[in-house]
């Protein structure tokens, strides 16, 4: 136990650790941000394909194609992340010229997270009121206009929530990537905690990851509520009531 | 002019085919306010969706101003839909857009310049009586206000036809009347043909000029509101027009006649004069009268004494009254 307290004291005393943690946090952050943005865009495209392309969707696509996409997503989702990462590292080599380091961990993160994001976003796209889509069709919208001007804007708040969830999940995946050559806080936690029995460093690295998650969630929740005008979230509804006392009796 | 020719719609279901519409033929002339009534499940919503081809009929033709929509390629159909506006029971506004942006939406789709669209949207807000709600979001409005915004949005595409799918069914009676007034006003001022789908006869009574009665996917009868209300010819028609009056199935008498009042004469003392002038003592078995466009309509079931002579006299007398028709009601059918 004494070793733990000594180690902990050293973590806070030494400049070397400070620098290491700062670098680690920065690496975790930027690899997660880049991976999330790319995975989100890919996942969003897949989700739109799934929702718009199904038989009752706004732009039905051939059934076999939809089946292939569905199965592919399921396969990618069911392979454990660490295994997937091993399979995908050659991709990093082709794309980035290296298999190790923070940047090299981005392609596997994207491949692992995109199908997950696709399912997440698919669920939220399906929540758009079919009546609203019907109204848009009645107004003479093309399928593309319905996707771009109706479906996506109508679920913007929930898309932001999806993005937040994706970010947090990828942050976790990124920490795991530390085990096999990735950079960031995950690497620090594993190198010191697991390989050198320095639990203090491991603990601090973990706490930093927890803090990042908390901040990400807070920002995501705030933005989601901020852009939501449907009055679903408590905050917005409260604000609306303040502005318009008559609303309560009128909406029943 | 909207012309529906031999429209049938069949939905495949797990239990076999469901025939939602069966050989519907209907003509709706320009400028009419045309009601399509029926109980829920009668096929009204499917029928109205056949007019803008949100539902493609299994068989038949949809002609608008002589042009067969079913034959149009997808691209042109989409364009054509812009001249057929639609409002809904649940309003179906875009919840993440302000009212003004909602009204701009159809113009945005059609490629109208934003500044011009905004200008026109403000005018439509004025027409529907909500000029101060431009910046409000639909969630902040009451049901009636939301429907007004939906109407403004419908008008924004400058339509020739307005389809109303149970547009007032989610609203309270007073708001319903206000919205119906607005629709009527739009019909009169802008000359837009209105098709109203409803299960409430009150709505038809209030604004329609013509009405068609739909039951189990079959068009039972159609005509002017005056014709149908004064003397519905089919069972489905009678059920809708007089929902709780005059159910003759339970009546014992065989000498039952139906007297139909067609405008103006509902409040004349026909029964009293029948007794005084002819000496026939009629028994009122049931009656229901309605006020349609300022005229009184109604029907009354009378039981007559068991005497052929008296029956003949009574029939003769009533036939000679203005604005009244009479028919004998046989046993077992009404």
Contacts between the chains, C-beta under 8 A, distances in Angstrom:
chain1	res1	chain2	res2	distance
A	129	B	90	7.7
A	129	B	92	7.0
A	131	B	88	6.1
A	131	B	90	5.1
A	131	B	92	4.3
A	132	B	92	4.9
A	132	B	93	7.5
A	132	B	94	6.3
A	132	B	95	7.8
A	134	B	54	6.4
A	134	B	88	7.7
A	134	B	92	6.9
A	135	B	86	6.9
A	135	B	88	6.3
A	135	B	92	3.9
A	137	B	54	6.0
A	137	B	81	7.5
A	138	B	52	5.7
A	138	B	54	6.0
A	138	B	81	6.2
A	138	B	84	7.4
A	138	B	85	7.6
A	138	B	86	4.2
A	138	B	163	7.8
A	139	B	81	6.8
A	139	B	82	6.7
A	139	B	85	7.4
A	139	B	86	7.8
A	139	B	105	7.1
A	139	B	106	4.8
A	139	B	109	6.1
A	139	B	157	6.4
A	140	B	78	5.0
A	140	B	79	6.3
A	140	B	80	7.5
A	140	B	81	3.9
A	140	B	82	3.8
A	140	B	106	7.5
A	140	B	109	6.2
A	140	B	110	7.3
A	140	B	157	7.4
A	141	B	78	7.5
A	141	B	109	5.4
A	142	B	78	6.0
A	145	B	109	5.9
A	149	B	105	7.5
A	149	B	108	7.2
A	149	B	109	7.5
A	150	B	94	6.7
A	153	B	94	7.3
A	153	B	96	5.3
A	153	B	97	7.3
A	154	B	94	6.2
A	154	B	95	6.5
A	154	B	96	5.4
A	156	B	96	6.2
A	157	B	96	7.7
A	227	B	96	7.6
A	228	B	96	7.6
A	229	B	95	6.3
A	229	B	96	5.4
A	229	B	97	8.0
A	229	B	98	8.0
A	229	B	137	4.0
A	229	B	138	8.0
A	229	B	139	6.1
A	230	B	95	4.3
A	230	B	96	6.8
A	230	B	137	7.9
A	230	B	139	5.4
A	231	B	137	8.0
A	231	B	139	4.0
A	231	B	140	7.7
A	240	B	139	6.7
A	240	B	140	5.5
A	243	B	140	7.4
A	244	B	140	5.9
A	246	B	142	7.9
A	247	B	140	6.3
A	247	B	142	7.7
A	250	B	141	7.8
A	250	B	142	3.4
A	250	B	143	7.5
A	250	B	145	7.9
A	251	B	142	6.5
A	251	B	143	7.5
